[in-house]
Amino acid sequence: MKIYTKTGDKGETGLFGGERVSKDSLRISAYGTIDELNSFIGLAITEVRDEGVKRNLLKIQNQLFVVGSDLATPDDEKTKKLNIERTPASYYIQIENLIDDYDAKLEELRNFILPGGSKSAAILHVCRTVCRRAEREVVALKNSVTIGENIIIFLNRLSDLLFVLSRFENKVSNHPDTIWNPKSD
């Protein structure tokens, strides 16, 4: 199988189901940012210290592939026969459980914190911000086409988890969170 197909040379790409769309469409932007998030999570996995965090991030990478294929497949009669897996509610429920588990291991947050600390925490903060951008793009897409309701909920919870994991990584790396100081010089 060749990697290049030449079918996108004029600025269009194909969706699952055969429809051709411009590469700058909202749908392509949305699932492209999901792909970017997945790549940054892969980078984070190379740096995180905690093996449990690594396992959970790998599971999330697999879930993001489902989210990407869900977004790449219009929700219409033509694509129903393709049996593309749609994003289930169980994804965001699992994320909520992870947030609760990791947050219970952290000191209560009483201040805003700056992104950073350990290298792994800083990368997880980048993942969080890319996830927020993906969420904004999916919301924009939802305003123009029908998409599954679980996608936005999943992305919203995932960005919260990435924040908690960045704090957890700082804890296991003995890097205190940097408290935001609006009066710093």
N, C-alpha and C positions, 0 to 999 in steps of 0.2 A: 504494500500500500504506500503510495507516494504521499509525502507530507503536503506538498503544494498541489492545489487543484486548478488554480488560475480562475476559478469561478468568482472570486472577489476582487478581481483586478479593476473593476469599474466602480468600486465603492459600495457594492451590495453584498449581502450574505444571505444564506438560507436558514430558515427556522425549521424546527422539527415539524413535519407536515408538508414541507415543500415551499411555503410562501417565501418570496424574496423581499428583503427590506434593506433600506439604506443603513450603512454601518454607523451612522450618527443618530439612529432612531433611539427613542427612550428605552425600548426593550433591550437593544444591544448595549447601551450604556449601563443599564441596570445589571444585566448578567455579566458584563465585562468587569464591573466593579466587584461583583461577587468573586470572580476569578482573581482579581487583584488581592482582595482580602484573603482568599485561600492561599495565595503565594506568600503573603506576609505572615500568615499563620505558620506556613512551612518554615519560614525564616525563624520565627519565634521558637519553634520546636528545637531548632539547632542550638538555641541559647538557654532555654529554661533549665533550671536545676532540678526541679521536682519531677520525679517520674510519673506521678499521678497526673500532674498538669500536662505532661507530654502526651499521655494516653488520652486524656480528655480532648486535647487540641486535635489529635489525629482523628478522633471520632467526629469532631466538629468539621474537619476538612471533608470527610466523607459526606456529611449532611449537607455541606455547602455545594457539593456536586449535584445533589438532588435538587436543592434550591435553584441552582443555575439551570438545570435541565427543565425544571418547572417553569422558570421565567422564559426559557427559549422555546416553549411550546404554547402557542395560543390556546386558550380555553374555548374551543368551539367543537362543533359536531365532527368536523373533518379529522381532528386530532384525537378524539375520544378512543378511536380504534387502535391508536398507537400504544395504549397502556403505559404511558409515561407516569412514573411515580410522582405524585404531588406531595408537597410539604405537609407532613402530618402535625397535628397538635402535640404529639408526643415529643417532638423536637424541642419546642419551647418549654414544655413541662420539665424535661430533663435539664435544660439550662437553668430553670428556676431552682431545681434541687441542688445543682452545683453551686449556684450563687449562695444559697443558704448554707451549704456545707463549708465552703471556703470563707465566707464572711464570718462564720462563727469562730474561725481560727484567728481572726484579726481584731485589733483594738478598734473600738468604736470610732468612726470618723467624725471629727468635731470641727474640721476646717477643710477648706478647699485645698487640694494638693496640686502641685505642678507635675506634668508628665516627666518621668525620668527615674533616677535612682540607679538600679543595676541595669546592665545592658538588656537583659531579658525583659525587665519591667518596661523599659523605654520602648522596646519593639512591640510589646503588648499594647502600650498606649497608641502606637502607630496603628496597630490592628483595630483598636477601638475607634479611632477617628475615620479610618477607611470604612469600617462597618457602619458608622453614622452616615457617611456619604452614600453608601449603598442603600441604606434605609430611605434617605431623601429621594434617591433616584427611583426606588421601587414605589414610593408614594406618588411621585410624578407619573410613573407608568400607570398606576392604579387609577389615577384621575382620567385616563384616556382609554383604557381597556380593562377587561375583566381578568383579575388574577386571584389566586387563592388567598384567603384571608389570613392564613397562618404565616405567610412569608414575612409580613411586616412585624408581627408579634415576635417571631423568632429573631429577626434582626435587632429589634429593640432590646430583647433580653440578652442577646449575644453581646451587644456593646456593653451592657452592664456587667456581664460576666468577665469580659476582657479587662474592664476597670478593676474588678475585684481580684482577678488573677495577677494583674500588675502589682497590686498592693501585696498580694501573697508572695510573689516572687521577690519583692523587696525585703519582705520579712525573712524568707529562708536564705537570702543573700546577705543578711545583716546590713542592709541599706535602709535607713529610715526614709519614709516618705518626705518629700520636700514640701513644707507648708507654704502656701501662697501668702506672700507679704506684699500688699499693694503699695506700701511705703518704702520698699527697698530701694537702695540707690545703686 
